[in-house]
Amino acid sequence: MRVSVEGKSVELDGHPTGFDVFPDREIIAMHVNGTPADLARALQEDDELEPINISSPEGLQILRHSVAHITAQAVQDIFEAKLGIGPPIEDGFYYDFMIDTPLTEEDLRKIQKRMKEIVKANQRFTRVVVDESTARWQMKNEPLKLELLDKRNESLDEGNVEVDSGELTIYQNIDPRTGEIKWQDLCRGPHVPNTRIADKGFALTRVSAAYWLGNQNNQSLQRVYGTAWPDAESLAEYQQRIEEAQRRDHRRLGQELDLFSFPSEIGSGLPVFHPKGGIMRQVMEDYSRKKHLEAGYEFVYSPHITKQNLFETSGHLQWYADGMFPPMHVDAEYDENGDLKRQGQDYYLKPMNCPFHILIYKSRSRSYRELPLRMFEFGSVYRYEKSGVIHGLTRVRGMTQDDAHLFVTQDDLEVEIEKVLRFVLDLLRDYGLEDFYLELSTKDGGEKFVGDDQAWELATATLKRVAESTGLELVPDPGGAAFYGPKISVQARDAIGRTWQMSTIQLDFNLPERFELEYVGSDGEKHRPIMLHRALFGSIERFFGVLTEHYAGHFPPWLAPVQVVCVPITEDQQPYLEQFANSLRSAGVRVEVDSTDERMQKKIRNHTLAKVPFIVIAGEKDAEANAVSFRFRDGTQRNGIELNMAAQEIVDAIESRKQV
């Protein structure tokens, strides 16, 4: 038999499987003619084979899904539990169970201990093809699996980990010594060859409540989360990253540093900013306003609500209704008998600013001499995020976008996109983000996109050229475009290597067409402008959360809510430091003098925990020498700094926007 292995022809004897081709333990599965498969799969003449390494993205998914099966086997060995689903997710997996008693941390330890025994037993993952009646008989005690079989030809996504409309398979865990079936699950696979491959690279992380198939009207379940990696070292590195991410969690830091909160009286996903968070936000916004003015943007303002017809014209009600709050029906009038005299109208909270900016453009005739026209607004928008996805400041229901819409001619388009992208990257660098790559989101079939195919092709090609000209890595995102046009997304890596989507630049031929926008060209004829959508931070709230985690709350002096705290060693030095603080205030520095009754060391500790950039200390000798000492966050101290030099160093540090 001849097969192709990574493009090379190989001759095999007998009845070969993937194990005969890929004996390396790092290879845990393979592609057969482009489809992922178990190594135990029997090969056919002219099969084209490619290995799947355990450390590859696809290999990690297979490993994690296999460990999800080991988790489910362990749970059913210990508890009376019915099986839900157990897919791989980013950096791990979960498995849902129908179980009477909520699982505890102690239960997780018991489950993990049993998982280690299953791993040590070296059970084989064995794929069995079945017809539907056999699958139903094998799963007769698993009501949720039977429901999946009922749904297999209805609404389950193609590629579901359990079943789809194609071939049905069950995976059995087989004892290699006795051949006994130790456990089985309805599953599409593929899986690793045996449980021992999981070895020491897995851990259960937490348990939570869940709903069957994510629907709150369905059965309540217990969800066990875990992670899996090729080896113990990779697991340890991941756990360290998670610990560091938890230390940087903006929700915890926001509370500890008194920056913002989420009062339950207001509602889910609706934050309030406290005075310290408010001053930070003001600084962020003011700097952005200054840079926008320098770059030729004009400020506009728009209301928070509008009549329904605006979003019908823009297409948002057709394409984005699920992400909008329900309408408010107002202005209906009734006579004294309760009969309707005047029809009311539906008003919506705005999810986007773009239709409002379009109406500003359309308020009068425009000439080509006015273009590019760059409108900018810190505009509050509202989106009905589902409760399960709301997350601190990074996923909210009410937000303020730093939103810009640019109206340009075809001739100016590419140059303007280059300017916008350069402006975006430079401004993000000013806030301390340095490591970027770009993502190009394009149309990829489907019915969610509107507009002419030729316009899409032109827009996509233009964005691609501009993105490539930056020299940054460009990652394709097929199908990820907005309904009205393709976009470039700026992806930024933070201090611990996590990626955050920051700015987006979206090219739009569609909305100018829908709203019949025009300008008079140099030829005296009317032409249609092209529109660019550009959100630099995404939203102020989200960017605030990202920066909090990036800096772990240790904000550079220019952003810190309190830039300097003066601590007198005794109360005798308080007037001396008050005078110094006043001189700093006159230079625009946010400074406080600690006049509390706490001991000096306690004061220093409190302000260190509050992550104040400069703690200025003065004792009797400092006052006599017209000097102060600097105490830094890392515990180091510089003594005997002359007052004018100390003030200048603080001001320079703030103006440089660098960390101290």
C-alpha positions in Angstrom: 0.0 0.0 0.0 1.2 3.5 -0.8 0.2 6.6 1.1 1.4 10.2 1.1 3.1 11.4 4.3 3.6 15.1 4.5 3.7 15.2 0.7 6.1 12.2 0.3 5.1 8.8 -1.1 5.6 6.0 1.5 5.1 2.2 0.9 3.5 0.2 3.9 3.0 -3.5 4.4 0.0 -5.4 5.8 -2.9 -3.4 7.3 -1.3 -0.3 8.5 -2.7 2.4 10.9 -1.4 5.8 11.8 0.8 4.2 14.5 2.9 2.6 11.7 3.5 6.0 10.1 3.9 8.2 13.2 5.6 6.3 16.0 6.8 9.5 17.7 5.0 10.0 21.1 4.6 13.7 20.4 2.3 12.8 17.5 -1.1 12.2 19.0 -3.4 12.2 15.9 -3.2 12.8 12.2 -5.0 14.4 9.3 -6.3 11.8 6.8 -7.1 13.5 3.5 -7.5 16.8 5.4 -9.8 15.4 8.2 -8.5 14.9 11.8 -8.4 11.3 12.8 -7.1 8.9 15.6 -3.8 7.2 15.0 -5.6 3.9 15.3 -7.5 4.6 12.1 -6.9 2.0 9.4 -5.2 3.5 6.3 -6.4 3.1 2.7 -4.5 3.3 -0.6 -3.4 6.8 -1.6 -4.4 8.4 1.7 -2.7 11.7 2.3 -1.4 12.0 5.9 -0.2 14.8 8.0 0.8 14.5 11.7 -0.8 16.4 14.6 1.7 17.3 17.2 0.6 17.4 20.8 2.0 20.9 21.2 0.2 22.3 18.1 -3.0 24.3 18.6 -5.0 21.4 17.1 -3.1 18.9 19.2 -3.8 20.8 22.4 -7.5 20.8 21.6 -7.5 17.0 21.1 -5.5 16.5 24.3 -7.9 18.8 26.3 -11.0 17.1 24.9 -9.5 13.7 25.8 -8.8 14.9 29.4 -12.4 16.1 29.5 -13.4 12.5 28.9 -11.1 11.4 31.7 -12.7 14.0 34.0 -16.2 12.7 33.1 -15.2 9.1 33.7 -13.8 10.1 37.1 -16.9 12.0 38.1 -19.1 9.1 37.2 -16.8 6.7 39.1 -17.4 8.8 42.3 -20.9 10.4 41.9 -24.3 9.6 40.6 -24.0 12.0 37.6 -25.5 12.2 34.1 -23.3 13.4 31.2 -23.7 16.8 29.5 -21.1 17.9 27.0 -17.3 18.5 27.4 -15.6 20.6 24.7 -12.1 22.0 24.6 -11.9 25.7 25.2 -9.1 28.3 25.2 -6.3 26.9 27.5 -8.5 24.1 28.8 -11.8 22.3 28.8 -15.0 21.8 30.7 -17.5 19.1 31.2 -21.2 19.6 32.3 -23.0 17.1 34.6 -26.5 16.6 35.8 -25.9 16.0 39.5 -28.1 16.4 42.6 -25.5 18.0 45.0 -23.3 20.9 44.0 -19.7 20.0 43.7 -17.1 21.5 46.1 -13.4 22.2 46.1 -13.0 19.0 48.1 -14.9 17.1 45.4 -12.5 18.5 42.8 -9.6 17.0 44.7 -11.3 13.6 44.8 -12.0 13.8 41.1 -8.5 14.8 40.2 -7.1 11.9 42.4 -9.3 9.5 40.5 -8.2 11.0 37.2 -4.6 10.3 38.0 -5.5 6.6 38.6 -7.3 6.5 35.2 -4.2 8.1 33.5 -1.9 5.6 35.2 -4.1 2.7 34.0 -3.2 3.6 30.4 -6.7 3.0 29.1 -7.1 3.1 25.3 -9.4 5.6 23.6 -11.3 3.4 21.0 -13.5 4.8 18.3 -16.7 2.8 17.5 -18.9 3.7 14.6 -22.6 3.1 15.4 -26.0 3.6 13.9 -28.6 5.7 15.6 -30.4 2.9 17.2 -27.2 1.5 18.7 -26.2 4.9 19.9 -29.6 5.3 21.6 -29.2 1.9 23.3 -25.6 2.6 24.4 -26.7 6.0 25.8 -30.1 4.8 27.2 -29.2 6.0 30.8 -27.9 9.4 29.6 -31.0 11.7 28.9 -28.9 14.6 27.7 -27.1 12.5 25.2 -30.4 11.2 23.9 -31.6 14.8 23.5 -28.5 15.5 21.4 -29.4 12.6 19.2 -32.9 14.1 18.8 -31.3 17.4 17.8 -28.6 16.1 15.5 -30.5 17.0 12.3 -31.9 20.3 13.6 -29.9 23.1 15.2 -26.6 21.7 16.4 -23.6 23.4 14.8 -21.5 21.4 12.3 -18.4 20.4 14.2 -20.1 19.9 17.5 -17.9 17.8 19.7 -20.7 15.3 20.4 -22.7 14.8 17.2 -23.6 16.5 14.0 -25.6 15.4 10.9 -22.8 13.0 9.8 -21.4 9.7 11.1 -22.2 8.7 14.7 -19.4 7.4 16.8 -18.9 6.4 20.5 -15.5 6.5 22.2 -14.8 3.8 24.7 -12.1 3.7 27.3 -10.7 0.2 27.2 -8.6 -1.5 29.9 -5.5 -2.7 28.0 -5.0 -5.8 30.1 -8.6 -7.2 30.1 -10.2 -5.5 27.2 -13.0 -4.4 29.5 -15.0 -1.2 28.6 -14.3 1.1 31.6 -16.4 4.1 30.3 -17.9 5.4 27.1 -19.3 8.6 25.6 -21.1 9.8 22.5 -18.4 11.8 20.7 -17.0 12.7 17.3 -13.4 12.7 18.3 -10.5 12.4 17.5 -8.7 11.5 20.8 -5.2 10.8 22.0 -4.3 7.1 21.8 -4.4 6.5 25.5 -4.9 8.1 28.9 -1.3 8.0 29.9 -0.5 10.6 27.4 -2.2 13.1 29.7 0.4 12.1 32.4 1.2 15.1 34.7 0.1 18.0 32.5 -3.5 18.4 33.7 -5.4 20.1 36.6 -8.9 20.8 37.5 -9.4 24.5 38.2 -12.9 25.3 39.3 -16.6 24.3 39.3 -19.6 26.5 38.4 -23.3 26.3 37.6 -24.3 26.1 34.0 -27.4 25.6 31.9 -27.8 22.8 29.4 -26.7 24.0 25.9 -26.3 27.5 27.4 -30.1 28.2 27.6 -31.3 29.5 30.9 -34.7 27.8 30.4 -33.0 24.4 30.3 -31.8 22.0 33.0 -29.3 23.5 35.6 -26.0 21.6 35.6 -22.6 21.5 37.3 -19.7 22.5 35.2 -16.2 21.3 36.0 -13.3 23.3 34.4 -9.8 22.1 33.9 -6.7 22.6 31.9 -4.3 20.2 30.1 -0.8 20.6 28.6 1.8 18.4 27.0 3.9 18.2 30.2 4.3 19.3 33.8 6.5 22.2 32.9 3.9 23.7 30.5 1.2 23.2 33.2 3.3 25.0 35.8 4.0 27.9 33.4 0.3 28.2 32.7 -0.6 28.2 36.4 1.9 30.9 37.0 0.3 33.0 34.2 -3.1 32.5 35.7 -1.8 33.5 39.2 -0.3 36.6 37.7 -3.5 37.4 35.8 -5.5 37.0 39.0 -3.1 39.4 40.7 -3.7 41.9 37.9 -7.5 41.3 37.7 -8.9 44.8 37.2 -12.1 44.0 39.1 -10.1 43.3 42.3 -7.8 46.2 41.8 -10.6 48.6 41.0 -12.0 47.8 44.5 -8.7 47.9 46.3 -7.7 51.2 44.7 -11.1 52.7 45.0 -11.4 53.3 41.2 -14.9 52.0 40.2 -17.7 49.7 41.3 -20.8 47.9 40.0 -23.7 48.7 42.3 -26.4 46.1 42.1 -29.0 48.9 42.5 -28.0 50.2 39.0 -27.9 46.9 37.1 -25.5 44.4 35.6 -22.7 45.7 33.4 -23.3 49.3 34.4 -20.2 50.7 36.2 -19.8 53.9 38.2 -16.4 55.6 38.5 -15.3 56.8 41.9 -13.3 60.1 42.3 -9.9 58.4 41.8 -11.2 56.5 38.8 -12.9 59.6 37.6 -9.7 61.7 37.6 -7.8 58.9 35.7 -10.6 58.7 33.1 -10.5 62.5 32.7 -6.8 62.4 32.2 -7.1 59.6 29.6 -9.9 61.5 27.7 -8.2 64.9 27.9 -5.0 63.6 26.4 -7.0 61.8 23.7 -8.9 65.0 22.9 -5.6 67.0 22.6 -4.2 64.5 20.2 -7.3 64.4 18.1 -7.4 68.2 17.8 -3.8 68.1 16.6 -4.7 65.5 14.0 -7.5 67.5 12.5 -10.5 65.9 14.1 -13.6 68.0 14.9 -15.7 67.2 18.0 -19.4 66.4 17.8 -22.1 65.3 20.3 -25.2 63.2 19.8 -28.1 62.1 22.1 -28.4 58.7 23.7 -31.7 57.7 22.1 -33.3 58.0 18.7 -36.5 57.0 16.9 -36.6 53.6 15.4 -36.5 54.7 11.7 -32.8 55.8 12.1 -31.7 52.3 12.9 -34.0 50.9 10.2 -32.2 53.1 7.6 -28.7 52.2 9.0 -29.5 48.5 9.0 -28.9 48.0 12.7 -32.4 46.8 13.4 -31.9 44.2 10.7 -28.4 43.1 11.5 -27.8 44.0 15.1 -31.2 43.9 16.9 -30.1 41.1 19.3 -27.4 43.4 20.7 -29.8 46.3 21.3 -31.9 47.1 24.4 -35.7 46.7 23.8 -37.5 49.9 22.5 -39.3 52.5 24.6 -42.8 53.2 23.2 -43.6 56.9 23.8 -45.7 59.8 22.6 -49.0 57.9 22.1 -52.0 60.1 23.0 -55.5 58.9 24.1 -58.8 60.7 24.5 -60.9 60.8 27.7 -62.5 57.4 26.6 -59.1 55.8 26.3 -59.2 55.7 22.5 -56.0 56.3 20.6 -55.7 59.8 19.2 -52.1 59.7 18.1 -49.8 56.8 17.4 -46.7 56.5 19.5 -43.2 55.8 18.4 -40.5 53.4 19.4 -37.2 54.9 20.6 -34.0 52.9 21.1 -30.9 53.4 23.2 -28.2 53.8 20.6 -25.7 50.9 20.2 -23.6 52.9 17.8 -22.8 56.5 17.1 -22.3 56.2 13.3 -25.9 57.1 12.2 -25.8 60.3 14.2 -22.5 61.4 12.7 -24.0 60.6 9.2 -26.9 62.9 9.9 -24.4 65.7 10.9 -22.6 65.2 7.6 -26.0 65.3 5.8 -27.2 68.4 7.5 -26.0 70.5 4.6 -24.3 70.2 1.2 -20.6 69.2 1.2 -17.8 70.0 -1.1 -14.7 67.9 -1.9 -12.7 70.7 -0.4 -14.1 69.8 3.1 -13.0 66.2 2.8 -11.6 64.3 4.6 -14.1 65.3 7.2 -13.1 63.8 10.6 -15.8 63.7 13.3 -14.9 62.6 16.8 -17.1 62.0 19.9 -16.9 60.4 23.3 -20.3 58.9 22.7 -22.2 56.8 25.3 -23.7 53.7 23.7 -25.7 50.8 25.2 -25.6 47.1 24.2 -27.7 44.3 25.6 -24.9 41.9 26.5 -26.1 38.5 27.8 -25.5 38.1 31.5 -23.1 35.2 31.0 -20.6 37.3 29.0 -20.6 40.5 31.2 -17.1 40.8 32.7 -16.0 43.8 34.8 -15.1 46.8 32.6 -14.1 44.7 29.6 -17.6 43.6 28.8 -20.3 46.0 29.9 -23.8 47.1 28.8 -23.2 50.9 29.0 -20.0 52.3 27.6 -18.4 55.4 26.2 -16.7 54.9 22.8 -14.0 57.2 21.6 -15.7 57.1 18.3 -14.6 58.7 15.0 -16.1 58.7 11.6 -14.2 60.0 8.6 -15.8 60.9 5.3 -13.3 60.7 2.4 -13.0 60.6 -1.4 -11.9 57.5 -3.3 -8.7 59.4 -4.2 -7.9 60.2 -0.5 -8.9 56.8 0.9 -5.6 54.9 1.1 -3.6 57.9 2.4 -6.3 58.6 5.0 -6.3 55.0 6.2 -2.5 55.1 6.6 -2.8 58.3 8.7 -5.6 56.8 10.9 -3.6 53.6 11.5 -0.4 55.5 12.3 -2.4 57.8 14.6 -3.9 54.8 16.4 -0.6 53.0 17.0 1.1 56.2 18.2 -1.6 57.0 20.6 -1.7 53.5 22.1 2.0 53.7 22.5 1.6 56.9 24.5 -0.6 55.0 27.0 2.1 52.3 27.4 1.2 49.5 25.0 4.0 48.6 22.6 3.6 45.1 21.2 1.1 44.9 18.4 -0.1 42.8 15.5 -3.0 43.5 13.0 -6.0 41.4 12.1 -7.8 41.7 8.8 -11.5 40.8 9.1 -13.1 40.1 5.7 -16.3 38.9 4.1 -16.4 35.1 3.8 -19.7 34.2 2.2 -22.8 34.0 4.3 -25.9 36.3 4.4 -24.9 38.7 7.1 -23.1 41.0 4.8 -24.6 43.8 2.7 -23.3 45.8 -0.3 -21.7 45.2 -3.7 -19.1 42.4 -4.0 -16.8 44.7 -6.1 -16.9 47.4 -3.4 -16.0 44.7 -0.8 -13.1 43.5 -2.9 -11.8 47.1 -3.3 -12.1 47.8 0.4 -10.4 44.6 1.4 -7.5 45.1 -0.9 -7.0 48.7 0.3 -7.0 47.7 3.9 -4.6 44.8 3.2 -2.1 47.1 1.5 -2.1 49.6 4.3 -1.8 46.9 7.0 1.1 45.3 5.2 2.9 48.7 4.9 3.2 48.9 8.7 5.5 45.9 8.8 3.4 44.5 11.6 2.3 40.8 11.5 -1.0 40.6 9.7 -3.4 37.8 10.7 -6.4 36.9 8.5 -9.9 36.7 10.1 -12.2 35.3 7.3 -15.9 36.1 8.0 -15.1 38.5 10.9 -16.0 41.7 9.1 -18.9 44.0 10.2 -22.0 43.6 8.1 -21.2 46.8 6.2 -17.5 46.4 5.4 -14.1 44.8 6.2 -11.9 46.1 9.0 -8.4 46.2 10.5 -8.2 45.4 14.2 -5.2 46.4 16.2 -4.3 43.6 18.6 -2.1 44.6 21.6 -0.2 42.3 23.9 0.0 43.4 27.5 2.8 43.1 30.1 2.2 39.4 30.6 1.7 38.5 26.9 -2.1 38.4 26.8 -3.7 39.7 23.6 -6.4 42.4 23.7 -8.3 43.8 20.7 -7.9 47.5 20.8 -8.7 49.8 17.9 -10.7 48.9 14.8 -10.7 50.7 11.5 -13.7 49.7 9.4 -14.1 50.7 5.7 -17.8 51.3 4.7 -19.3 51.8 1.3 -22.7 50.7 2.5 -23.9 53.4 4.9 -23.2 56.3 2.6 -25.3 54.5 0.1 -28.1 53.8 2.5 -28.2 57.5 3.7 -27.6 58.8 0.1 -24.6 60.9 1.2 -23.0 63.2 -1.4 -20.4 65.7 -2.0 -19.7 68.0 -4.9 -16.5 67.1 -6.6 -14.0 69.3 -8.4 -15.9 68.5 -11.6 -19.0 70.1 -10.2 -20.8 66.7 -10.1 -22.2 64.9 -7.1 -20.3 61.9 -5.8 -20.7 59.4 -2.9 -18.1 59.6 -0.1 -16.5 56.6 1.6 -16.9 56.3 5.3 -14.3 55.1 7.8 -15.4 53.9 11.3 -12.7 54.2 13.9 -12.8 53.4 17.6 -9.4 53.8 19.1 -9.8 52.5 22.7 -12.9 50.5 21.7 -14.5 52.0 24.8 -13.1 54.1 27.7 -14.4 51.4 30.2 -12.7 48.5 28.5 -9.4 50.4 27.9 -9.4 51.5 31.5 -9.7 47.8 32.5 -7.0 46.7 30.1 -4.6 49.4 31.4 -5.3 48.5 35.0 -4.3 44.9 34.2 -1.3 45.9 32.0 0.1 48.0 34.8 -1.2 45.8 37.6 -2.5 49.0 39.2 1.0 50.6 39.2 0.0 53.3 36.8 2.7 55.6 35.4 2.7 59.0 37.1 0.8 60.9 34.4 -2.2 58.4 34.7 -2.1 57.7 38.5 -5.0 59.3 40.3 -2.7 60.5 43.1 0.7 61.2 41.8 2.5 62.3 45.0 1.8 61.8 48.7 3.9 63.7 51.2 4.5 62.0 54.5 6.0 64.0 57.5 8.1 62.0 59.9 6.6 64.1 62.7 3.8 66.6 62.7 6.4 69.4 62.9 7.3 68.8 59.2 3.7 69.0 58.1 3.7 72.8 57.3 7.0 72.3 55.4 5.5 69.5 53.2 2.2 71.5 52.8 4.3 74.3 51.3 6.1 71.8 49.0 2.7 70.3 48.0 1.3 73.7 47.1 4.2 74.3 44.7 3.5 71.0 43.0 -0.2 71.8 42.7 0.7 75.0 41.0 2.5 72.9 38.4 -0.6 70.7 37.9 0.5 67.8 40.1 -2.1 65.7 41.9 -0.6 65.7 45.4 -1.8 65.0 49.0 -0.2 65.5 52.4 -0.9 62.7 54.9 -1.9 64.4 58.1 -3.5 61.3 59.7 -2.5 60.1 63.2 -1.0 56.8 61.8 2.6 56.0 62.5 5.0 57.0 59.7 5.7 53.4 58.7 2.0 52.6 58.5 1.5 55.6 56.3 4.2 54.5 53.9 2.8 51.0 53.8 -0.7 52.4 53.1 0.4 54.5 50.2 2.7 51.8 48.8 -0.4 49.5 48.7 -2.3 52.3 47.1 0.4 52.2 44.4 1.2 56.0 44.6 4.2 56.7 42.2 6.0 59.2 44.5 6.0 59.0 48.3 7.8 62.1 49.5 9.2 61.9 53.1 10.6 64.8 55.2 12.0 64.8 58.7 13.7 67.5 60.8 17.1 67.2 59.0 15.3 67.3 55.6 13.5 70.5 56.5 16.7 72.1 57.7 18.5 71.2 54.5 15.5 72.3 52.3 15.3 68.8 51.0 13.1 65.7 50.9 13.4 61.9 50.4 11.8 59.8 47.7 10.3 56.4 48.7 9.5 54.2 45.6 7.1 51.4 45.2 9.8 48.7 45.2 10.9 49.8 48.7 14.0 51.7 47.6 14.6 55.3 48.8 16.7 58.3 47.8 17.5 60.8 50.4 18.5 64.5 50.5 17.0 65.7 47.3 16.9 69.5 47.1 13.3 70.8 46.8 13.6 72.4 43.4 15.3 69.2 42.0 12.6 67.0 43.6 9.8 69.1 42.1 11.4 69.1 38.7 12.0 65.3 38.7 8.3 64.7 39.6 7.1 67.1 36.8 9.5 65.5 34.3 8.3 62.0 35.1 4.7 63.1 34.6 5.4 64.8 31.3 7.4 61.9 30.0 4.4 59.5 30.5 7.0 56.8 31.5 6.9 54.5 34.4 9.0 55.1 37.5 
